């Protein structure tokens, strides 16, 4: 028991009564509390409020003496859960309302939310003052030692530090303390948070803690004790190679070399069937050492170095303090050789910085589904060795349907934790977080991928301040506000590259070379990589489906977008997210351009069609162009991708019949008048030129 536990026990007594506000439990700052104070048994007095929260399972709130604080009602629990997921950060009223009413917000959303906040304060009792109104929303203050997910992260960080110095006993204890806090899926009784990024992050952190604890067990010679657990983990997570490698090592150390080799063969089959890839270099190296019965794999005495070398050679090892967060690099990446070379060349100059000595930034923009993330991830993997201090990856959710973009404040908190900063040491102020983040990156060679950015304001605080780092940003919006960035705009794939992508995804036996239906299928996809991958996957997984039949389905469908979806991949959903950020006039212009006949139009035609001034029409068209909803091959003329055109027409036709019919008819009539006026003017010019030519010819004919 720590000194804080002793003082708490003496003051509170066995009855658990609240200590007087004047009692000082410790003169040590909160972030310097001894590790023992992280345990739930060490009660802490939080700014005069005795309360603690548990979210690693169903929501649980405890008050004075450990009594349960009941938070009844799904909306009230959802409100509490969202605030705890963003503990000590302000959550906007719009975000809170989105979770509480799932897009079906009441007319008086502000007052309805206020009522829910008031009821939650009442439910929390003495903890009510922790819930504060801070523009533009609300914040729940949570002190160190009072939220189990913070305790979990603190124990995990301590365990990683112990593993780094090869103190396996301490590492094992800290990992056990971290994992003992789990009671189930995070926020288990709050359905609205089932897909929250914090839930995914915590689940991933739990698996990493499990890997770290098993590593400590193996290093301490407990290989026989963890065999059953490892088999269960491999069955649950067959694509997590570290668990597979740990199982191989445990079997080998238990004198079961043949079983260890069988485990590798099973891993190889699984990866080939699911991802069409080979095991990592680390797994292959371990397999080779087991195959030749390398004696260094066996423990001799208490030294644990061989275990660490065998199990943690992979960059994804939890005991490795260097972040390696790049997502999987798809095997079907095709084309983009010019763009990829641009990014590779750019990365070579990162150590020296730009011409102005600044950090090197590349901002990749393009329409939804064009392959921005795939290009950034491919380039990041190709250059990762140039950045030995780590690779960071953040999905900023700038174009994710149903989810608010990640705030710069939340992104900084994630990045700081990834760089080894303990959660309790992260400042609350955004500017202070950004300063600490830049300090952590100063003098390092780190690669940062900021995927799916909403705009310049979101990414600017996430940029390092000194040369040595490379930042790759993807966004559907042109980030023109980043003056020092190298801008790279992606268009659809050329015909030959789109055909090659279809061939790789579907398989060579499904798209024979030169088959005319393949070219037509790619054309219906408009060369959009995501659309091509979706139809290719349908051919790959539905063996009875002929390419001619799939072509007919898509060609004859009144709603082509309905044919371009499979599971989680849905073009309409991506387009919905792009459309959702537009304001009224932008939305109407987008829909009208989709209705316009012909391959493209200029600002004159758009202005007449919209019924507005030329200048206003130009502003709207340029805004849609910056958001990658329009394309421009020739200055002054705007065109729309065929699939976006189909989406825009669907939106225009989805309005009430009378409203849509009248608006569309009026717009088309104005466009027709514009074209007739233009044609009449052109005809007059032709006639004038003809008359001038005739007069000139007659003058020349005179003697």
C-alpha positions as CSV (number, residue, x, y, z in Angstrom):
1,X,0.0,0.0,0.0
2,X,1.3,3.4,-1.0
3,X,1.5,6.4,1.3
4,X,-1.6,7.8,-0.4
5,X,-3.5,4.6,0.3
6,X,-2.5,4.8,4.0
7,X,-3.6,8.4,4.4
8,X,-6.8,7.8,2.6
9,X,-7.6,4.8,4.8
10,X,-6.8,6.8,8.0
11,X,-9.0,9.8,7.0
12,X,-11.9,7.9,5.6
13,X,-12.1,5.1,8.1
14,X,-13.8,1.8,7.4
15,X,-17.2,3.5,6.9
16,X,-16.0,5.3,3.7
17,X,-17.2,8.7,4.8
18,X,-16.1,11.6,2.7
19,X,-12.9,13.4,3.9
20,X,-13.2,17.1,4.8
21,X,-12.1,19.5,2.0
22,X,-9.2,20.8,4.1
23,X,-7.5,17.4,4.3
24,X,-4.4,17.1,2.0
25,X,-3.9,13.5,0.9
26,X,-0.6,14.1,-0.8
27,X,1.7,17.0,-1.5
28,X,3.0,15.2,-4.6
29,X,1.5,16.5,-7.9
30,X,-1.1,14.2,-9.5
31,X,1.0,13.2,-12.5
32,X,3.9,12.2,-10.1
33,X,1.8,9.8,-8.0
34,X,3.6,6.5,-7.3
35,X,2.5,3.7,-9.6
36,X,0.6,2.0,-6.8
37,X,-1.9,4.9,-6.7
38,X,-3.2,3.9,-10.1
39,X,-5.1,1.0,-8.6
40,X,-8.8,1.3,-7.9
41,X,-8.1,0.5,-4.2
42,X,-6.3,3.8,-3.7
43,X,-9.2,6.2,-3.4
44,X,-8.6,9.7,-4.6
45,X,-10.2,12.9,-3.7
46,X,-10.9,14.8,-7.0
47,X,-11.1,18.6,-6.5
48,X,-13.5,18.1,-3.6
49,X,-15.6,15.5,-5.4
50,X,-15.5,11.8,-4.5
51,X,-16.4,10.0,-7.8
52,X,-14.8,7.4,-10.2
53,X,-15.8,6.1,-13.6
54,X,-15.4,2.8,-15.3
55,X,-15.9,2.4,-19.1
56,X,-13.9,-0.7,-19.9
57,X,-17.2,-2.7,-20.0
58,X,-20.7,-1.4,-19.1
59,X,-20.6,2.2,-17.8
60,X,-20.1,2.2,-14.0
61,X,-20.0,5.2,-11.7
62,X,-19.0,5.0,-8.0
63,X,-19.5,7.6,-5.4
64,X,-18.5,8.0,-1.7
65,X,-17.6,4.7,-0.1
66,X,-17.8,2.9,-3.4
67,X,-21.5,3.1,-3.7
68,X,-23.1,2.8,-7.1
69,X,-24.2,6.0,-8.7
70,X,-27.2,5.1,-10.9
71,X,-27.3,6.8,-14.3
72,X,-30.7,5.7,-15.8
73,X,-32.0,6.2,-19.3
74,X,-30.2,5.4,-22.5
75,X,-29.8,9.0,-23.6
76,X,-28.3,10.0,-20.2
77,X,-25.8,7.1,-20.3
78,X,-25.0,7.9,-23.9
79,X,-24.3,11.5,-22.9
80,X,-22.1,10.4,-20.1
81,X,-20.3,7.9,-22.3
82,X,-19.5,10.5,-25.0
83,X,-18.2,12.9,-22.4
84,X,-16.0,10.2,-20.9
85,X,-14.7,9.1,-24.3
86,X,-13.5,12.7,-24.6
87,X,-12.7,13.2,-20.9
88,X,-11.3,16.7,-20.1
89,X,-12.0,17.9,-23.6
90,X,-14.9,20.0,-24.8
91,X,-17.5,18.1,-26.9
92,X,-19.7,20.4,-29.1
93,X,-23.4,20.4,-28.8
94,X,-23.7,19.2,-32.4
95,X,-21.6,16.2,-31.7
96,X,-23.5,15.4,-28.5
97,X,-26.8,15.8,-30.3
98,X,-25.7,13.5,-33.1
99,X,-25.0,10.7,-30.6
100,X,-28.1,11.2,-28.5
101,X,-30.6,11.4,-31.4
102,X,-28.8,9.6,-34.2
103,X,-29.6,12.2,-36.9
104,X,-33.2,12.5,-35.8
105,X,-32.8,15.6,-33.7
106,X,-35.7,17.3,-32.0
107,X,-36.7,20.8,-33.2
108,X,-35.4,22.4,-30.0
109,X,-32.2,20.5,-29.8
110,X,-30.4,23.0,-27.6
111,X,-33.0,22.9,-24.9
112,X,-33.4,19.1,-25.2
113,X,-29.7,18.7,-24.7
114,X,-29.7,21.1,-21.8
115,X,-32.4,19.0,-20.1
116,X,-30.4,15.8,-20.6
117,X,-27.3,17.5,-19.1
118,X,-29.3,18.7,-16.1
119,X,-30.6,15.2,-15.5
120,X,-27.1,13.8,-15.8
121,X,-25.8,16.3,-13.2
122,X,-28.6,15.3,-10.9
123,X,-27.8,11.6,-11.4
124,X,-24.1,12.2,-10.6
125,X,-25.0,13.9,-7.3
126,X,-21.9,15.2,-5.7
127,X,-20.1,14.6,-9.0
128,X,-22.5,16.9,-10.9
129,X,-20.1,19.9,-10.7
130,X,-17.6,17.9,-12.8
131,X,-19.9,18.4,-15.8
132,X,-19.2,22.0,-17.1
133,X,-20.7,24.1,-19.8
134,X,-17.8,25.3,-22.0
135,X,-18.4,26.8,-25.4
136,X,-19.2,25.4,-27.8
137,X,-20.5,22.5,-25.7
138,X,-19.8,20.6,-22.5
139,X,-16.8,19.1,-20.7
140,X,-16.5,16.4,-18.0
141,X,-13.6,17.0,-15.8
142,X,-11.9,13.7,-14.8
143,X,-8.8,13.7,-12.5
144,X,-6.0,11.3,-12.5
145,X,-6.9,7.9,-10.9
146,X,-10.6,8.3,-11.4
147,X,-11.2,6.9,-14.9
148,X,-10.3,3.2,-15.6
149,X,-9.3,3.8,-19.3
150,X,-6.7,6.4,-18.1
151,X,-5.5,3.9,-15.5
152,X,-5.2,1.3,-18.2
153,X,-3.2,3.6,-20.4
154,X,-0.9,4.5,-17.5
155,X,-0.2,0.9,-16.5
156,X,0.4,0.0,-20.1
157,X,2.9,2.9,-20.5
158,X,4.7,1.8,-17.4
159,X,4.8,-1.8,-18.7
160,X,6.3,-0.7,-22.0
161,X,9.0,1.3,-20.2
162,X,9.8,-1.8,-18.0
163,X,9.9,-4.0,-21.1
164,X,12.2,-1.6,-22.9
165,X,14.7,-1.9,-20.0
166,X,14.0,-5.7,-19.9
167,X,12.6,-5.7,-16.4
168,X,10.2,-8.5,-17.3
169,X,8.8,-9.0,-13.7
170,X,7.7,-5.3,-13.5
171,X,6.4,-5.4,-17.1
172,X,4.3,-8.5,-16.3
173,X,2.8,-6.9,-13.1
174,X,2.0,-3.6,-14.9
175,X,0.3,-5.4,-17.8
176,X,-1.7,-7.6,-15.4
177,X,-2.8,-4.4,-13.6
178,X,-3.8,-2.9,-16.9
179,X,-5.8,-5.9,-18.1
180,X,-7.5,-6.5,-14.8
181,X,-9.4,-3.3,-15.3
182,X,-11.3,-4.8,-18.3
183,X,-14.9,-6.0,-17.7
184,X,-16.0,-6.4,-21.3
185,X,-16.2,-4.3,-24.5
186,X,-15.7,-0.5,-23.8
187,X,-18.9,1.4,-23.3
188,X,-20.7,-2.0,-23.6
189,X,-24.2,-0.7,-22.7
190,X,-24.1,2.3,-25.0
191,X,-25.0,1.2,-28.5
192,X,-24.3,4.7,-30.0
193,X,-20.6,4.3,-29.2
194,X,-20.2,0.8,-30.6
195,X,-18.3,2.1,-33.6
196,X,-16.7,5.1,-31.9
197,X,-13.0,5.5,-32.7
198,X,-12.1,5.5,-29.0
199,X,-13.7,2.0,-28.7
200,X,-11.6,0.7,-31.6
201,X,-8.5,2.4,-30.2
202,X,-9.0,0.8,-26.7
203,X,-9.7,-2.6,-28.2
204,X,-6.5,-2.4,-30.1
205,X,-4.6,-1.2,-27.0
206,X,-6.0,-4.2,-25.1
207,X,-4.6,-6.6,-27.7
208,X,-1.3,-4.8,-27.5
209,X,-1.2,-5.2,-23.8
210,X,-2.0,-8.9,-24.1
211,X,0.9,-9.2,-26.5
212,X,3.2,-7.4,-24.1
213,X,2.1,-9.5,-21.1
214,X,2.6,-12.7,-23.0
215,X,6.0,-11.5,-24.1
216,X,6.9,-10.9,-20.4
217,X,5.7,-14.4,-19.5
218,X,7.8,-15.9,-22.3
219,X,10.8,-14.0,-21.2
220,X,10.3,-15.2,-17.6
221,X,10.1,-18.8,-18.7
222,X,6.3,-19.3,-18.4
223,X,5.9,-20.7,-21.9
224,X,3.9,-23.7,-20.8
225,X,1.5,-21.6,-18.8
226,X,0.5,-19.4,-21.8
227,X,0.1,-22.1,-24.4
228,X,-3.7,-22.4,-23.9
229,X,-4.2,-18.7,-23.8
230,X,-2.1,-18.2,-27.0
231,X,-4.2,-20.8,-28.9
232,X,-7.4,-19.0,-27.9
233,X,-5.9,-15.7,-29.0
234,X,-4.8,-17.1,-32.3
235,X,-8.2,-18.5,-32.9
236,X,-9.8,-15.1,-32.1
237,X,-7.3,-13.0,-34.0
238,X,-5.9,-15.2,-36.8
239,X,-4.3,-12.2,-38.6
240,X,-2.3,-10.9,-35.7
241,X,1.2,-12.2,-36.4
242,X,2.7,-11.4,-33.0
243,X,0.3,-13.9,-31.3
244,X,1.2,-16.5,-33.9
245,X,4.9,-15.9,-33.4
246,X,4.5,-16.1,-29.6
247,X,2.7,-19.4,-30.0
248,X,5.5,-20.7,-32.2
249,X,8.1,-19.8,-29.7
250,X,6.1,-21.2,-26.7
251,X,5.7,-24.5,-28.5
252,X,9.3,-24.7,-29.5
253,X,10.5,-24.0,-25.9
254,X,8.1,-26.7,-24.7
255,X,10.0,-29.2,-26.8
256,X,7.4,-29.3,-29.6
257,X,9.3,-28.2,-32.7
258,X,7.0,-30.0,-35.1
259,X,3.9,-28.2,-33.6
260,X,5.7,-24.9,-33.8
261,X,6.4,-25.5,-37.5
262,X,2.7,-26.5,-38.0
263,X,1.7,-23.2,-36.4
264,X,3.7,-21.3,-39.0
265,X,2.2,-23.3,-41.9
266,X,-1.3,-22.5,-40.5
267,X,-0.3,-18.8,-40.3
268,X,0.9,-18.8,-43.9
269,X,-2.3,-20.5,-45.2
270,X,-4.4,-18.0,-43.3
271,X,-2.6,-14.9,-44.7
272,X,-2.6,-16.3,-48.2
273,X,-6.4,-17.1,-48.1
274,X,-7.4,-13.9,-46.4
275,X,-5.0,-11.3,-47.7
276,X,-3.0,-13.0,-50.4
277,X,0.3,-12.0,-48.7
278,X,3.2,-13.9,-47.1
279,X,4.1,-13.7,-43.4
280,X,6.2,-10.8,-42.3
281,X,10.0,-10.9,-42.4
282,X,10.1,-11.3,-38.6
283,X,7.8,-14.4,-38.7
284,X,9.8,-15.9,-41.5
285,X,13.0,-15.3,-39.6
286,X,11.6,-17.0,-36.5
287,X,10.4,-19.9,-38.6
288,X,13.9,-20.3,-40.1
289,X,15.4,-20.3,-36.6
290,X,13.0,-22.9,-35.3
291,X,13.6,-25.0,-38.4
292,X,17.3,-25.2,-37.7
293,X,16.7,-25.6,-34.0
294,X,18.6,-22.4,-33.1
295,X,19.7,-22.8,-29.4
296,X,19.6,-19.1,-28.9
297,X,15.8,-19.3,-28.8
298,X,15.9,-21.3,-25.6
299,X,16.1,-19.5,-22.3
300,X,19.1,-20.2,-20.2
301,X,18.7,-18.9,-16.7
302,X,16.8,-15.6,-15.9
303,X,18.2,-13.7,-19.0
304,X,15.3,-12.8,-21.3
305,X,17.1,-11.2,-24.2
306,X,16.7,-14.2,-26.6
307,X,12.9,-14.1,-26.1
308,X,12.8,-10.4,-26.9
309,X,14.9,-10.8,-30.0
310,X,12.7,-13.7,-31.2
311,X,9.2,-12.4,-30.5
312,X,9.6,-8.6,-30.9
313,X,11.6,-8.2,-34.1
314,X,8.4,-7.1,-35.8
315,X,8.0,-3.3,-35.9
316,X,4.5,-3.6,-34.4
317,X,5.8,-4.9,-31.1
318,X,4.2,-3.3,-28.1
319,X,7.4,-3.2,-26.1
320,X,9.0,-1.2,-28.9
321,X,8.6,2.5,-28.0
322,X,8.8,3.6,-31.7
323,X,5.3,4.0,-33.2
324,X,4.7,2.0,-36.3
325,X,1.1,2.8,-37.2
326,X,0.9,2.5,-41.0
327,X,-2.2,0.6,-42.2
328,X,-1.9,-2.5,-44.4
329,X,-0.6,-1.8,-47.9
330,X,-3.0,-3.4,-50.3
331,X,-1.5,-6.0,-52.7
332,X,-3.8,-4.8,-55.6
333,X,-2.3,-1.2,-55.7
334,X,-2.0,-0.5,-59.5
335,X,-0.7,2.4,-61.5
336,X,0.0,5.9,-60.1
337,X,3.7,5.5,-61.0
338,X,4.2,9.2,-61.8
339,X,2.5,10.3,-58.6
340,X,4.4,7.7,-56.5
341,X,7.7,8.9,-57.9
342,X,6.8,12.5,-57.0
343,X,6.2,11.4,-53.4
344,X,9.3,9.3,-53.2
345,X,11.4,12.1,-54.5
346,X,9.8,14.5,-52.0
347,X,10.6,12.2,-49.1
348,X,14.3,12.3,-49.9
349,X,14.4,16.0,-49.1
350,X,12.7,15.7,-45.7
351,X,15.9,15.5,-43.6
352,X,16.9,19.0,-44.9
353,X,13.4,20.4,-45.1
354,X,12.0,22.6,-47.8
355,X,13.7,25.5,-49.5
356,X,12.7,27.6,-46.6
357,X,14.0,25.1,-44.1
358,X,10.5,23.9,-43.2
359,X,9.1,20.5,-42.7
360,X,8.2,18.7,-46.0
361,X,4.5,18.3,-46.6
362,X,2.6,16.7,-49.5
363,X,-1.2,17.3,-49.7
364,X,-3.0,14.8,-51.9
365,X,-6.5,15.8,-53.0
366,X,-9.2,14.2,-55.2
367,X,-12.7,13.0,-55.3
368,X,-14.0,10.2,-53.1
369,X,-12.9,6.8,-54.1
370,X,-10.1,8.0,-56.3
371,X,-7.4,6.3,-54.2
372,X,-5.8,9.1,-52.2
373,X,-5.3,7.0,-49.0
374,X,-4.0,4.0,-51.0
375,X,-1.4,6.1,-52.7
376,X,-0.4,7.8,-49.4
377,X,-0.1,4.4,-47.6
378,X,1.9,2.9,-50.5
379,X,4.3,5.8,-50.5
380,X,4.6,5.7,-46.7
381,X,5.6,2.1,-46.7
382,X,8.1,2.6,-49.5
383,X,9.9,5.4,-47.6
384,X,9.4,4.2,-44.0
385,X,13.0,3.1,-43.5
386,X,14.0,6.8,-44.0
387,X,12.1,7.7,-40.9
388,X,13.5,5.4,-38.1
389,X,11.9,7.5,-35.3
390,X,8.4,6.3,-36.2
391,X,5.4,6.4,-38.5
392,X,2.2,8.0,-37.2
393,X,-1.2,7.5,-38.9
394,X,-4.4,9.4,-38.0
395,X,-7.8,9.1,-39.8
396,X,-9.2,12.6,-39.4
397,X,-12.6,11.5,-40.6
398,X,-13.0,14.5,-42.9
399,X,-15.3,12.5,-45.2
400,X,-16.7,9.8,-43.1
401,X,-20.5,9.4,-43.2
402,X,-22.2,9.6,-39.9
403,X,-19.1,10.7,-37.9
404,X,-17.9,14.2,-37.0
405,X,-14.3,15.1,-38.2
406,X,-11.7,14.5,-35.5
407,X,-10.8,17.8,-33.8
408,X,-7.3,19.0,-33.8
409,X,-7.4,18.7,-30.0
410,X,-8.4,15.0,-30.1
411,X,-5.9,14.2,-32.8
412,X,-3.1,15.9,-30.8
413,X,-4.0,13.8,-27.8
414,X,-3.8,10.6,-29.8
415,X,-0.5,11.6,-31.4
416,X,1.1,12.5,-28.1
417,X,0.0,9.2,-26.5
418,X,1.6,7.5,-29.6
419,X,4.8,9.4,-28.9
420,X,5.0,8.0,-25.4
421,X,3.4,10.9,-23.4
422,X,1.3,9.6,-20.5
423,X,-2.3,10.6,-20.7
424,X,-2.2,12.5,-17.5
425,X,0.7,14.5,-18.8
426,X,-1.1,15.8,-21.9
427,X,-2.2,19.5,-21.5
428,X,-5.8,20.4,-21.8
429,X,-5.2,23.5,-23.9
430,X,-4.9,22.8,-27.6
431,X,-2.1,25.3,-28.2
432,X,-0.1,23.7,-25.3
433,X,-0.7,20.2,-26.8
434,X,0.5,21.4,-30.2
435,X,3.7,22.9,-28.6
436,X,4.4,19.7,-26.7
437,X,3.8,17.7,-29.9
438,X,6.3,19.9,-31.9
439,X,8.8,19.5,-29.1
440,X,8.5,15.7,-29.2
441,X,9.1,15.7,-32.9
442,X,12.0,18.2,-32.9
443,X,15.2,16.6,-34.1
444,X,13.5,13.3,-35.1
445,X,12.9,11.7,-38.5
446,X,9.3,10.8,-38.2
447,X,6.7,10.1,-40.9
448,X,3.1,11.4,-40.2
449,X,0.2,10.4,-42.4
450,X,-2.9,12.6,-41.8
451,X,-5.7,10.8,-43.7
452,X,-9.0,12.1,-44.7
453,X,-8.5,15.7,-43.6
454,X,-11.5,18.1,-43.5
455,X,-9.5,21.3,-44.1
456,X,-6.5,23.4,-43.4
457,X,-7.5,24.5,-39.9
458,X,-7.8,20.9,-38.8
459,X,-4.3,19.8,-39.9
460,X,-2.3,23.0,-39.2
461,X,-1.8,22.2,-35.5
462,X,-0.7,18.7,-36.4
463,X,2.4,19.8,-38.4
464,X,5.9,19.5,-37.0
465,X,7.9,22.7,-36.6
466,X,11.4,21.6,-37.7
467,X,12.9,19.8,-40.6
468,X,13.5,16.0,-40.5
469,X,9.8,14.9,-40.7
470,X,7.6,14.1,-43.7
471,X,3.8,14.8,-43.6
472,X,1.5,13.1,-46.1
473,X,-2.0,14.5,-46.1
474,X,-5.1,13.2,-48.0
475,X,-8.2,15.3,-48.4
476,X,-11.2,15.7,-50.7
477,X,-10.6,19.4,-50.4
478,X,-7.7,21.3,-52.0
479,X,-5.7,22.5,-49.0
480,X,-4.6,25.7,-50.7
481,X,-4.1,27.3,-47.3
482,X,-0.9,25.2,-46.7
483,X,1.4,27.6,-48.4
484,X,4.5,25.3,-48.0
485,X,2.8,22.1,-49.1
486,X,3.5,20.2,-52.3
487,X,0.0,19.8,-53.8
488,X,-0.9,16.7,-55.7
489,X,-4.3,16.2,-57.3
490,X,-5.4,12.7,-58.3
491,X,-7.6,12.1,-61.3
492,X,-9.2,8.8,-62.2
493,X,-7.1,6.0,-63.6
494,X,-6.3,5.9,-67.3
495,X,-8.1,3.0,-69.2
496,X,-5.1,0.6,-69.3
497,X,-4.3,1.1,-65.5
498,X,-8.0,0.7,-64.6
499,X,-8.1,-2.6,-66.7
500,X,-4.9,-3.8,-64.9
501,X,-6.5,-3.0,-61.5
502,X,-9.7,-5.0,-62.5
503,X,-7.5,-7.9,-63.6
504,X,-5.5,-7.9,-60.3
505,X,-8.6,-7.7,-58.1
506,X,-10.8,-10.2,-60.0
507,X,-8.1,-12.7,-60.9
508,X,-6.7,-13.6,-64.3
509,X,-9.2,-16.3,-64.9
510,X,-12.1,-14.0,-64.3
511,X,-11.1,-11.2,-66.8
512,X,-9.4,-12.8,-69.8
513,X,-7.0,-10.5,-71.7
514,X,-8.7,-8.5,-74.4
515,X,-12.2,-9.4,-73.3
516,X,-14.4,-6.5,-74.6
517,X,-16.7,-6.6,-71.5
518,X,-13.8,-5.8,-69.2
519,X,-13.2,-2.5,-71.0
520,X,-16.9,-1.7,-71.0
521,X,-17.1,-2.5,-67.3
522,X,-14.1,-0.2,-66.5
523,X,-15.8,2.5,-68.6
524,X,-19.0,2.2,-66.6
525,X,-16.9,2.7,-63.4
526,X,-15.5,5.9,-64.9
527,X,-11.9,4.7,-64.1
528,X,-12.6,5.3,-60.4
529,X,-10.4,2.9,-58.5
530,X,-12.9,2.1,-55.7
531,X,-15.6,1.3,-58.2
532,X,-13.3,-0.9,-60.2
533,X,-12.2,-2.7,-57.0
534,X,-15.8,-3.3,-56.0
535,X,-16.8,-4.9,-59.3
536,X,-13.5,-6.8,-59.3
537,X,-14.3,-8.2,-55.9
538,X,-17.8,-9.3,-57.0
539,X,-16.2,-11.3,-59.8
540,X,-13.6,-12.8,-57.5
541,X,-16.0,-13.9,-54.8
542,X,-19.0,-14.9,-57.0
543,X,-17.5,-17.5,-59.3
544,X,-20.8,-18.2,-61.0
545,X,-21.2,-14.6,-62.1
546,X,-19.9,-14.0,-65.6
547,X,-18.3,-10.7,-66.6
548,X,-21.0,-10.2,-69.3
549,X,-23.8,-10.7,-66.7
550,X,-22.2,-8.2,-64.3
551,X,-21.8,-5.7,-67.2
552,X,-25.5,-6.1,-68.1
553,X,-26.5,-5.6,-64.4
554,X,-24.6,-2.3,-64.1
555,X,-25.4,-1.1,-67.6
556,X,-29.2,-1.7,-67.3
557,X,-29.6,-0.5,-63.7
558,X,-31.6,2.7,-63.3
559,X,-29.5,3.3,-60.2
560,X,-25.9,2.4,-61.1
561,X,-24.6,3.4,-57.7
562,X,-26.7,0.7,-56.1
563,X,-24.6,-1.9,-58.0
564,X,-21.4,-0.4,-56.8
565,X,-21.3,-1.4,-53.2
566,X,-20.2,-4.5,-51.2
567,X,-20.2,-4.8,-47.5
568,X,-18.4,-1.7,-46.0
569,X,-17.5,-0.2,-49.4
570,X,-20.3,2.0,-50.7
571,X,-19.9,4.8,-53.2
572,X,-23.2,6.4,-52.4
573,X,-22.1,6.7,-48.8
574,X,-18.9,8.4,-49.8
575,X,-20.7,10.8,-52.0
576,X,-23.2,11.5,-49.2
577,X,-20.3,12.6,-47.0
578,X,-19.0,15.0,-49.7
579,X,-22.5,16.4,-50.3
580,X,-23.2,16.9,-46.6
581,X,-20.5,19.6,-46.2
582,X,-22.0,21.8,-48.9
583,X,-24.3,24.7,-48.0
584,X,-27.5,25.5,-49.8
585,X,-26.4,27.3,-53.0
586,X,-23.5,24.8,-53.4
587,X,-25.9,21.9,-53.2
588,X,-28.3,23.3,-55.7
589,X,-25.4,24.1,-58.2
590,X,-24.0,20.6,-57.7
591,X,-27.4,19.1,-58.6
592,X,-28.0,21.4,-61.6
593,X,-24.6,20.7,-63.1
594,X,-25.4,17.0,-62.8
595,X,-28.6,17.6,-64.9
596,X,-26.8,19.6,-67.6
597,X,-26.5,17.8,-70.9
598,X,-23.1,17.5,-72.6
599,X,-19.7,16.7,-71.3
600,X,-19.1,20.1,-69.6
601,X,-20.3,23.6,-69.2
602,X,-18.9,27.1,-68.5
603,X,-19.8,29.7,-65.9
604,X,-22.2,31.6,-68.3
605,X,-24.3,28.4,-68.8
606,X,-24.2,27.6,-65.1
607,X,-25.3,31.2,-64.1
608,X,-28.3,31.1,-66.5
609,X,-29.2,27.6,-65.3
610,X,-29.0,28.6,-61.7
611,X,-30.6,32.0,-62.3
612,X,-27.9,34.0,-60.7
613,X,-25.0,36.4,-61.6
614,X,-21.9,35.3,-63.5
615,X,-19.7,36.1,-60.5
616,X,-21.8,34.1,-58.0
617,X,-21.9,31.1,-60.4
618,X,-18.1,31.2,-60.7
619,X,-17.7,31.2,-56.9
620,X,-20.0,28.2,-56.6
621,X,-18.2,26.3,-59.4
622,X,-14.8,27.0,-58.0
623,X,-15.9,25.9,-54.5
624,X,-17.2,22.6,-56.0
625,X,-13.9,22.2,-57.9
626,X,-11.9,22.7,-54.6
627,X,-14.0,20.1,-53.0
628,X,-13.2,17.6,-55.8
629,X,-16.9,17.5,-56.8
630,X,-16.1,19.0,-60.3
631,X,-13.2,18.5,-62.7
632,X,-11.5,21.0,-65.0
633,X,-9.5,19.9,-68.0
634,X,-9.7,23.2,-69.7
635,X,-9.7,26.6,-67.9
636,X,-13.2,28.0,-67.7
637,X,-15.0,24.8,-68.4
638,X,-16.3,22.4,-65.7
639,X,-17.2,18.8,-65.9
640,X,-18.5,16.1,-63.5
641,X,-17.4,12.5,-63.2
642,X,-20.1,10.1,-64.6
643,X,-20.8,8.5,-61.2
644,X,-21.0,11.8,-59.4
645,X,-23.4,13.0,-62.2
646,X,-25.6,9.9,-61.6
647,X,-25.5,10.7,-57.9
648,X,-26.4,14.4,-58.5
649,X,-29.3,13.6,-60.8
650,X,-30.6,11.2,-58.1
651,X,-30.6,14.0,-55.6
652,X,-32.4,16.4,-57.9
653,X,-35.1,13.7,-58.6
654,X,-35.5,12.7,-55.0
655,X,-37.1,16.0,-54.1
656,X,-40.9,16.2,-53.9
657,X,-42.3,15.7,-57.4
658,X,-44.0,19.1,-57.8
659,X,-41.0,20.9,-56.4
660,X,-38.4,18.9,-58.3
661,X,-40.4,19.1,-61.6
662,X,-40.8,22.8,-61.5
663,X,-37.2,23.6,-60.4
664,X,-35.7,21.2,-63.0
665,X,-37.9,22.4,-65.8
666,X,-37.2,26.0,-65.1
667,X,-33.4,25.4,-64.9
668,X,-33.4,23.4,-68.1
669,X,-35.4,26.0,-69.9
670,X,-33.0,28.7,-68.9
671,X,-30.1,26.6,-70.0
672,X,-31.8,26.0,-73.4
673,X,-32.4,29.7,-73.8
674,X,-28.7,30.3,-73.0
675,X,-27.6,27.8,-75.6
676,X,-30.0,29.2,-78.2
677,X,-28.8,32.7,-77.5
678,X,-25.2,31.6,-77.8
679,X,-25.9,29.7,-81.0
680,X,-27.8,32.7,-82.5
681,X,-24.9,35.0,-81.6
682,X,-22.4,32.6,-83.1
683,X,-24.6,32.3,-86.3
684,X,-24.6,36.0,-86.7
685,X,-20.8,36.2,-86.4
686,X,-20.5,33.5,-89.0
687,X,-22.9,35.4,-91.3
688,X,-20.9,38.6,-90.8
689,X,-17.7,36.9,-91.6
690,X,-19.3,35.3,-94.7
691,X,-20.6,38.7,-95.9
692,X,-17.1,40.2,-95.4
693,X,-15.5,37.4,-97.3
694,X,-18.0,37.8,-100.2
695,X,-17.3,41.6,-100.3
696,X,-13.6,41.0,-100.3
697,X,-13.9,38.4,-103.1
698,X,-16.0,40.8,-105.2
699,X,-13.5,43.6,-104.7
700,X,-10.7,41.4,-105.9
701,X,-12.7,40.3,-108.9
702,X,-13.1,43.8,-110.2
703,X,-10.9,44.7,-113.2
